[in-house]
Amino acid sequence: MKSFITGLLTILAIGIIGFITFRSTTSFMIKIFGSPSPSAYVFPSESPVASSTTKASSTPEESETPVKTTKGGMPIEDTKVKGATTYAPSTKTIVTTTTHLTLTLIKSSVCPVSYITEVKDISGPLSLKYVLKDGYSFGITVWKRDGSEIIQNTTYSGNSGLVKTVDGIDYMKVRIESKSCSGNSDNWLTLTAER
């Protein structure tokens, strides 16, 4: 216990000494070099080459509009200074779209099967597609959030196809039931929602 307290006091002492040293060094540097103040510097992209000179003329000339120049005498072609940027808050809305989305709702090797799933936060049309083993069939029912049916208990067979494209909903509940199958079979049914 003594060694713990000794170690803790040593760490505290080193921390205090470090803090005092930091403050002293900072004060000393400020006294020597002065307080740093934020300022913006614009560095020209090209170094000035020649300065402009005026000629004394004995004959009066028409007054010309003065040409703005840099400190080195180079004319400024436009009002923008190279290398300088100004901050303007952005009000653009960036929309990220996914080119292709595939959500697997069921991939079953078990038969018979009765399966219910929910799909939430839908933000666009979804096409319900299936891939089915030859000689098998399944039934599907789909409900909206309020309980009304989008697809009534409908049976599908064949190798693959489109069940329906659903749109204008943000939630759906899907029930899949095997109708005709002969025992367990590898991946006899795959149902996906695609965009």
N, C-alpha and C positions, 0 to 999 in steps of 0.2 A: 504494500500500500504506500509505503514511503517513496519507493522508486516511481510510482505512478504520479504522486503529487509533485515530486521533484521534476519529473519530465514535463508535466503540465505547466509548472511555473517557469521552466526553462523555455518552453515554446512561447508562452505569453511574453517573457522578457525579450526574446528575439523578435517577436512581432512588433512590440512597442519600439524597440531600437530601430528596426527597419522603417517603421512609419515616421519616426522623428527624423531619420536620415533622409528619407524621401522628401518630407516637407522642407527641410533645411536646404537640400539641393535645389528644389524647385524655387524657393525664395531667392537663392543665390543666382540662379540662372535668369530669373526675371529682373533682378537688379542689374546684371551685366548686359543682357540683350534686350530688355524691355518686355512688356507684356505682349503676347501674340494677339494680333487683331485680325479678324477675318477680312480678307480682301480678294477681289477677283482680278486675275491677271489674264490678259489676252496676248498670246504669243503669236506674232505674225508668221505665216507659213513661208514667206520668203524674206530674206534679209534686204534692207533698203540698199539701193545701188547708188543713186545720184540724188542730189538735192536740186530743187528748182531755183533758178536765178531770174531776176527781173532785169530787163534792159531799160536804160534811160533813153527816152525818145524825145527828139526836139519837136516833132510834129504831133499834135494832139490826135489821138485815135478814138474810135468809138468805144464806149465802155462795154466791156465783156463781162459776162457772168462769171464769178469766181469759180474755179474748179477746186473741189475739196481734195486735199491730199493728206497722206499719212505724215508722221513726223519725219520720215526719211524722204519725203517729197514725191512718193509714188501716188498717182491719182487713185481715188476710191471709185470703183466702177459702179457699185451699188451700195445700198445702205447696210448690207449685212457684212459683218466682220468675220473672216474665216476663222474657224476654231472656236467661236463663241456660240453658246447655245442658251436658249431661254427656256424656262420650264413653264409649260402650260398643262394644267390638269386634264387628263384624258377622260372623255365621257363615252368612249367607244364600248360597245358590248361585243364580247367575243363569244361566238357560238361554236362549240365543238360538235361535230357530227361524226357518227360512226358509220362507215360505209357498209359494213355487214355485221349483223349481230345474230348469234345462234345461241339460244337458251334451251338446253335439254330438259324437258319436263319429266320424261320417263324413259328408261332404257332397261327393259325387263327380260330376264331369262326364266322367270318363274311363271308357271301357268297352272291353275287359274290365278287371276290377280284382280284386286279391286283397290284402286289407288286414287287418293285425293290430294291435290296440291293447289297452292295459291300463288299468283303472280301479282306483285305489288309495284307501285311506282312506274307504271307503263307510261311512256312519253311519246307514243307514235303508233302507227299501224303495226300489227304483228300477224304474220302468216303462220297458222298452225299446220305443220306438215308431218307426215308419218312415213316410216319405212317398216314394212311388215313382211314376215316370212310367208312364203307361198302356202296357201291352204288355211291360214289363220285369219281371224277377224276379231275386232274389238269394238266396244261401244264407248262413246264420249258424250259428256254433258258439260256445258260451260255456263256459269252464272256471272252476272254483273255484281257490283257491290250491293245493290239494293235487293238482290235475290231473283231478279228477272233473268230468264234463260236467254242466252245468246244462241246456244246450240242445244236443242232438245236431244234426249237420248237417241243418238244416231249410230248405226253400225257401219263400219268401214272394213273393206277387205281389198285384196290386190297387193301388189308388191310395194307401191309407194304412191303418194298423192298429196293433194292439198285438202285439208279439212275445211278451213275457212280463214279469211283475213278479217281480223277484228280491228276496229278503229274507234276513236272517240271515247275510250275508257281508260282509267288509270289503275284498275284492279280487275282481276278475274279469278274465279275458283273453277278448277277443272277436275272432273271425275272420269277415270278411265277404268273400264271393266273388260276382262277377256270374255269373248263370246264363244269362239270355237278354237280349241287348241288341243294338242295331244301331249300332255305332260310337259315337263321342263325342257326348254330348248334354248340354246345360246342366242341371246339378243333377238328374240322373235318379234319384239316391238320396240321401236324408238319413235318418240313423239317430241318434236321440237317446235319452239316459237322463234321465228326468224324475221329479220328486217333487212 
